[in-house]
């Protein structure tokens, strides 16, 4: 097990101070990645999950076929029908969880790429809008800012400020370190450290 530490941070009194703090967090990611490879990766998923995402832009049928292939790979060694159903459900839940994390990464760590996709239009814009809508819907069921409902526009504005500041620091740090490692997705494995948590 890797060592863990819990550090308390005083809340910042102004939005500018909060943004500067989040920018600093992002800026430190490149150094953390250099010392602990994979610790701050924006996204970690299985090969089957990446295959499903690659198939999704081609239409629902390729995406469903890729999902089915992933479920089959998770169950083909089992001869017990009940075990197969349970393993298939686990595989599909894993796909759903990883897809939410992808949407989160497009909102946070990969925000510049999402902005570029929105500006380009066409299919990139549609995919970016789907990812942002998915992430927003997930946020309504999650934890909002203290004192605010997840549906409150102010909560969405605070999240956007938080994400933009973190992404700015993250990309600045990657450019300063001349290494994109902190921006790259990774292939998941049982021995891999967990990816950063989507808030």
N, C-alpha and C positions, 0 to 999 in steps of 0.2 A: 504494500500500500504506500502511495506517495505521502509525504508530510502535508498536513493541512494547517492553516492558521486563520484565525478570525480577528479582523482588525476593525475597530470602531472609527467612524468618520463623523465629525461634527457637521450638521446640515449647514449648507451655505445660505447666507441671509438674503442674497439677491439672485435674480436669474442669470446675470452676467457671471457672478461668482460660481454658480452651479454649472454653467456652460464651460467655464474655464477648468473646473474640476473634472468634468467628463472628458474634455479634450485631453487633459493630462492622463487620464486613465487609458484612453485610446493610444496616446503617444508612447506609453510604456509597454504596449503589447509586443512590439518588435523585439525589445530586449528580453521579455519573458519567453517569447518563442525561441529566441536564440539559445537561451539557457535550458529551457524545458520544451523540446520539440513536440508540437501537437497540443500543448496545454491551452492555447488560446485560439485554436482553429475555429473559424466561424461555423463550420459545418462538418459533421462526420456521419457517414451513412454507409450502408452495405452496397455491394456492386449491383444487386437487384434493384435497390432503390434508385441509384443513379440511372439504371437502364429504363426504369419507369418514367423518370423525369425527362430523359432524352426522347422517349416515345410520345410523351404527352403533347408536344407542339404539333405532331403529325395527325392528331385527331383522337377521338375517344376510343376507337377500336384498337389502335396500337397500344394505347395506355392500358386498356383492360387486358389485352393479351400479355403485356409485360407484367401486370399485377398477377395474372394467373400463373405465369411462369415462376414468379417469385414465391407464390404460395405453394406451387408444386415442388420447387426445390427444397422448401422447408419441410415437406411432408413425405417425399417419395420413399424414404427409408423405413417409414413406419408402416406396419401391416395392420395396425389396430384402427378401425374407422373413427372411434372416439378420439384417439390420439391425433389422427390426421386432422380432424376438425379443430381440435385445440391448437395444434401447431399452425394451421392456416390462419386462425383468428389472431394468434400472436404475431404472425408475419404481417398481416394487414394492419394491426394496431401499430406495429413498428413503422410501417410505411406512412401511416397517418401522422405519427409523432415526428418523423423525420421531415415530412412535407411542411408541417407547421414551423419547424426549425429553419427550413429553407426560406419560407416566407419572412420569418424574423430576420434572417441574415440579409435578405434583400432590402428590408426596411432599415437595418442598422449598419452592419459592417460593410455591406456592398451598396450602400445608399447612392454613391456616385454612379454606379452602373445602372441602378434603377432609374435615376434621373435621366441618364443618357437614353435608356430604353423608352422612357416617356416622351423624350424629345424626338426620337427617331420616328415613332409612330408605327402603324401597321401591327404585325404580329408581336414584335418586342413590346410595344405599348400594351397590347391586350394581356400578354403574360405578366407584365409588371403590375397592371391593374388587378388581375386575379390574385397575385401574390399579396398585394397590399390589402385587398378586400378580405382575403383569408386571414391575414394577420390581425386586421381590425376586429373581425368577428370573434377571433380567439381571445382578443384582449377584453371584449365585453364580458366574457365569462371568467376572466382572471382578476388580478389585483389592480385596482386603480390607484392613482395618487392619493395620499392621505387626505380625507375630507372631501374627495370628489368621487362621483359615480364614474364608472368606466365609460358611460355614454355621454358624459359631460364634454363639450368641445374643448374646455380648458385642459382636461386630462389628455386629450389627443394632442393639443398644442405643446404641452409639457413633454410628452413622449417624443414628439418631433424635434423639439429643441435638444433634448437629451441625446437622441439618436444622431442628429446632425453634428453635434459637438463631438461625440465619441468617434464618429466616422471621420471627421476632420483630423482629429489627433491620430487615429489609426493609420490613415493614408499618409499623413505627414511623417509618422514614425517609420513606415515601410519605405518611403522614399529616402528618408535620412539614413536608414540602415542599408540602402541599396539592396533590399531583399523583400520579395513579396510573400515570404513564408507565412506571416501572420494573417494574410488575406486568403490563403489557399484552402480549399476543402480537402478533406482526407477520407481515405477508405477506412471504414470502421472495422474493428476486430475486438475480440474479447479482452485482449491485453492492452488495448489503447486507452489512454486517459480520456475522461469525458470531455466533450466539447463545451465551450462556454454556454452558460444557461441563458435562454431567451426570457426576458422579463415581460 
